Amino acid sequence: MANTAMTLYKLMILYMLNLAEYPLSNARISEFMLQKGYATYFNLQTALSELMETGFIQSENTVNSSFFKATKEGKHTLNLLSNEISQSIKDDIKAYLSDNLTTIKRDISST
């Protein structure tokens, strides 16, 4: 069960990064996952770390934050497994990105 949940967290992160027009900060990914109750902070950070270790996401570090984007390998994996993410979760992710586009742009421009 835990492995299945971790796989879902990783796919959700990849889905977010694939949909976003800009790299997303750790804070934005965390905000979404924690507010919606999808993952604990510890599990989320583990998922991010494992995605980086496997080369599915890249991190761009700034003085104040880390920004993530999906790699080619991550996008390929998402294409193969995106059906593992329920439509309601996909809708939540789309709504979050749409509702927070201004904040996401501000995050990027402040770096």
C-alpha positions as CSV (number, residue, x, y, z in Angstrom):
1,M,0.0,0.0,0.0
2,A,2.7,2.5,0.9
3,N,4.5,1.8,-2.3
4,T,1.3,2.4,-4.3
5,A,0.7,5.7,-2.4
6,M,4.3,6.8,-3.1
7,T,3.9,6.0,-6.8
8,L,0.7,8.1,-6.9
9,Y,2.5,11.1,-5.2
10,K,5.3,10.9,-7.8
11,L,2.8,10.7,-10.7
12,M,0.8,13.7,-9.2
13,I,4.0,15.7,-9.0
14,L,4.9,14.8,-12.6
15,Y,1.4,15.7,-13.7
16,M,1.7,19.1,-12.0
17,L,5.1,19.8,-13.5
18,N,4.0,18.7,-16.9
19,L,0.9,20.9,-16.9
20,A,2.5,24.0,-15.5
21,E,3.8,26.6,-17.9
22,Y,6.7,27.4,-15.5
23,P,8.9,25.5,-13.1
24,L,7.1,25.0,-9.7
25,S,8.7,25.8,-6.4
26,N,8.8,23.3,-3.6
27,A,6.5,25.6,-1.7
28,R,3.8,25.5,-4.4
29,I,3.9,21.8,-4.8
30,S,3.8,21.3,-1.0
31,E,0.9,23.8,-0.7
32,F,-1.2,21.9,-3.1
33,M,-0.5,18.4,-1.8
34,L,-0.8,19.4,1.9
35,Q,-3.9,21.6,1.6
36,K,-5.8,18.9,-0.3
37,G,-4.6,16.2,2.1
38,Y,-3.0,14.1,-0.6
39,A,0.3,13.6,1.2
40,T,2.2,14.4,4.3
41,Y,5.2,16.8,4.1
42,F,7.6,14.0,4.8
43,N,6.1,11.7,2.0
44,L,6.1,14.6,-0.4
45,Q,9.8,15.4,0.2
46,T,10.6,11.8,-0.2
47,A,8.8,11.6,-3.5
48,L,10.5,14.8,-4.8
49,S,13.9,13.4,-3.8
50,E,13.3,10.0,-5.4
51,L,12.1,11.7,-8.6
52,M,15.3,13.7,-8.7
53,E,17.4,10.6,-8.1
54,T,15.8,8.7,-10.9
55,G,16.2,11.7,-13.3
56,F,12.4,12.3,-13.8
57,I,12.6,15.9,-12.5
58,Q,15.3,18.6,-12.3
59,S,15.8,21.1,-9.6
60,E,16.9,24.7,-10.1
61,N,18.0,26.0,-6.8
62,T,17.9,29.7,-5.9
63,V,18.9,31.5,-2.7
64,N,15.4,31.1,-1.2
65,S,13.8,28.2,-3.0
66,S,14.0,25.1,-5.2
67,F,12.1,25.0,-8.5
68,F,11.3,21.8,-10.2
69,K,10.5,20.8,-13.8
70,A,9.9,17.5,-15.4
71,T,12.6,16.0,-17.6
72,K,12.0,14.2,-20.9
73,E,12.2,10.9,-19.0
74,G,9.6,12.1,-16.5
75,K,7.2,13.2,-19.2
76,H,7.6,9.9,-20.9
77,T,6.8,8.0,-17.7
78,L,3.8,10.2,-17.1
79,N,2.5,9.5,-20.5
80,L,2.7,5.7,-19.8
81,L,1.1,5.9,-16.3
82,S,-1.1,9.0,-16.3
83,N,-4.2,6.8,-16.2
84,E,-3.2,5.8,-12.7
85,I,-4.2,9.3,-11.5
86,S,-7.9,9.7,-11.0
87,Q,-9.8,12.4,-13.0
88,S,-10.8,14.2,-9.8
89,I,-7.1,14.5,-8.8
90,K,-6.3,15.8,-12.3
91,D,-9.1,18.3,-12.0
92,D,-7.8,19.5,-8.6
93,I,-4.3,20.0,-10.0
94,K,-5.7,21.9,-13.0
95,A,-7.8,24.1,-10.8
96,Y,-4.9,24.8,-8.5
97,L,-2.5,25.8,-11.3
98,S,-5.2,28.0,-12.9
99,D,-6.1,29.7,-9.6
100,N,-2.5,30.3,-8.6
101,L,-1.0,31.2,-12.0
102,T,-0.2,34.8,-10.8
103,T,1.5,33.6,-7.7
104,I,3.5,31.0,-9.7
105,K,4.6,33.7,-12.1
106,R,5.6,35.9,-9.2
107,D,7.7,33.1,-7.7
108,I,9.6,32.8,-11.0
109,S,10.1,36.5,-11.5
110,S,11.5,37.0,-8.0
111,T,14.4,34.7,-8.6
